[in-house]
Amino acid sequence: MRIDVLTVLPGLFDCFLKEGVIGKAISSGKVEVKVHNIRDFTTDKHRVVDDVPYGGGPGMVLKPEPIFRAYDELTKEGEKPYVLLTEPWGEKFNQEMAVELSKKPRLMIICGRYEGVDERVKSLVDREVSIGDYVLTGGELPAMVIMDAVLRLIPGVLGNLESLRADSFSDRGLLGYPNYTRPAEFRGMKVPEVLLSGHHKKIESWRKEQSLRKTLERRPEIIENLKRKGLLTKEELE
Ligand SMILES: CC(C)N1CCN(Cc2ccc(Cn3ccc4ccc(-c5n[nH]c(N)c5C#N)cc43)cc2)CC1
């Protein structure tokens, strides 16, 4: 998969693209992520990317020309990307969308800033996406959240962890089971006996039960949604 990111703050992506699972996936060539500074697609001496809003109002708006120039330049060759725009009021990003996006061969993520982008930029956009009902200062962190959730689903990115994942709980949006590691007792708090038993079938069913119980307690709508889609097995429903 290739992802092109358009932003006026490219430096925000430096650590994200170098460290951890995502950093390894990029350095090993499993995925390609290119971050482009929208300013590099301006033509004036001052490299202006924003302007005051028509009709008045606070703040500045990202101009359409540099973004369109970037899009035209980056789509001259190769497959046309599926274009996302991060927006405070976009469609809510979730695991289902991450799975769908992970199947696209090429994505482009346009990161807004200031009061957002000129409305005409949306003629390039396939999906306006929000990562949640809270207000951030720009679209770069949402772009990293989206890329993280999508790229971890690309085969080979998680390495051997993929094969260890018996049932893709998290990929169905279920909350995770409790994790423990050594020591077996810490400040009087013991690791559940079943996890020390070495009985894999019992461990697996304990983890499944814990995940379903936690999801039912904290996010019952996820269970209802999976029920409606027939994505819960008979024993999971008991
Ligand atoms: C009247 C006047 C005082 N109001 C001022 C606030 N305006 C709304 C407003 C609010 C914030 C921003 C900052 N911003 C710029 C581009 C951009 C992209 C994504 C997000 C974003 N925030 N939260 C998410 N989940 C997001 C995602 N994905 C935020 C962004 C831009 C715009 C509404 C008008």
Ligand as a Chemical Component Dictionary entry (heavy atoms), coordinates in Angstrom:
data_LIG
# 
_chem_comp.id                   LIG 
_chem_comp.type                 NON-POLYMER 
_chem_comp.pdbx_formal_charge   0 
_chem_comp.three_letter_code    LIG 
# 
loop_
_chem_comp_atom.comp_id 
_chem_comp_atom.atom_id 
_chem_comp_atom.alt_atom_id 
_chem_comp_atom.type_symbol 
_chem_comp_atom.charge 
_chem_comp_atom.model_Cartn_x 
_chem_comp_atom.model_Cartn_y 
_chem_comp_atom.model_Cartn_z 
_chem_comp_atom.pdbx_ordinal 
LIG C1  C1  C 0 -17.013 30.129 14.855 1  
LIG C2  C2  C 0 -15.612 29.626 15.127 2  
LIG C3  C3  C 0 -15.047 30.157 16.419 3  
LIG N1  N1  N 0 -15.588 28.153 15.159 4  
LIG C4  C4  C 0 -14.215 27.682 15.356 5  
LIG C5  C5  C 0 -14.125 26.202 15.254 6  
LIG N2  N2  N 0 -14.695 25.760 13.994 7  
LIG C6  C6  C 0 -14.682 24.313 13.883 8  
LIG C7  C7  C 0 -13.260 23.842 13.794 9  
LIG C8  C8  C 0 -12.680 23.161 14.840 10 
LIG C9  C9  C 0 -11.335 22.753 14.743 11 
LIG C10 C10 C 0 -10.627 23.033 13.610 12 
LIG C11 C11 C 0 -9.191  22.634 13.520 13 
LIG N3  N3  N 0 -9.011  21.741 12.373 14 
LIG C12 C12 C 0 -8.585  22.158 11.159 15 
LIG C13 C13 C 0 -8.549  21.058 10.322 16 
LIG C14 C14 C 0 -8.955  19.939 11.068 17 
LIG C15 C15 C 0 -9.120  18.588 10.769 18 
LIG C16 C16 C 0 -9.601  17.736 11.728 19 
LIG C17 C17 C 0 -9.918  18.213 12.999 20 
LIG C18 C18 C 0 -10.501 17.324 14.018 21 
LIG N4  N4  N 0 -10.887 17.756 15.223 22 
LIG N5  N5  N 0 -11.428 16.721 15.909 23 
LIG C19 C19 C 0 -11.408 15.617 15.161 24 
LIG N6  N6  N 0 -11.882 14.393 15.533 25 
LIG C20 C20 C 0 -10.812 15.956 13.945 26 
LIG C21 C21 C 0 -10.596 14.996 12.911 27 
LIG N7  N7  N 0 -10.434 14.169 12.126 28 
LIG C22 C22 C 0 -9.738  19.556 13.319 29 
LIG C23 C23 C 0 -9.253  20.410 12.352 30 
LIG C24 C24 C 0 -11.208 23.689 12.564 31 
LIG C25 C25 C 0 -12.536 24.109 12.675 32 
LIG C26 C26 C 0 -16.087 26.166 13.829 33 
LIG C27 C27 C 0 -16.152 27.669 13.887 34 
# 
loop_
_chem_comp_bond.comp_id 
_chem_comp_bond.atom_id_1 
_chem_comp_bond.atom_id_2 
_chem_comp_bond.value_order 
_chem_comp_bond.pdbx_ordinal 
LIG C1  C2  SING 1  
LIG C2  C3  SING 2  
LIG C2  N1  SING 3  
LIG N1  C4  SING 4  
LIG N1  C27 SING 5  
LIG C4  C5  SING 6  
LIG C5  N2  SING 7  
LIG N2  C6  SING 8  
LIG N2  C26 SING 9  
LIG C6  C7  SING 10 
LIG C7  C8  SING 11 
LIG C7  C25 DOUB 12 
LIG C8  C9  DOUB 13 
LIG C9  C10 SING 14 
LIG C10 C11 SING 15 
LIG C10 C24 DOUB 16 
LIG C11 N3  SING 17 
LIG N3  C12 SING 18 
LIG N3  C23 SING 19 
LIG C12 C13 DOUB 20 
LIG C13 C14 SING 21 
LIG C14 C15 SING 22 
LIG C14 C23 DOUB 23 
LIG C15 C16 DOUB 24 
LIG C16 C17 SING 25 
LIG C17 C18 SING 26 
LIG C17 C22 DOUB 27 
LIG C18 N4  DOUB 28 
LIG C18 C20 SING 29 
LIG N4  N5  SING 30 
LIG N5  C19 SING 31 
LIG C19 N6  SING 32 
LIG C19 C20 DOUB 33 
LIG C20 C21 SING 34 
LIG C21 N7  TRIP 35 
LIG C22 C23 SING 36 
LIG C24 C25 SING 37 
LIG C26 C27 SING 38 
# 
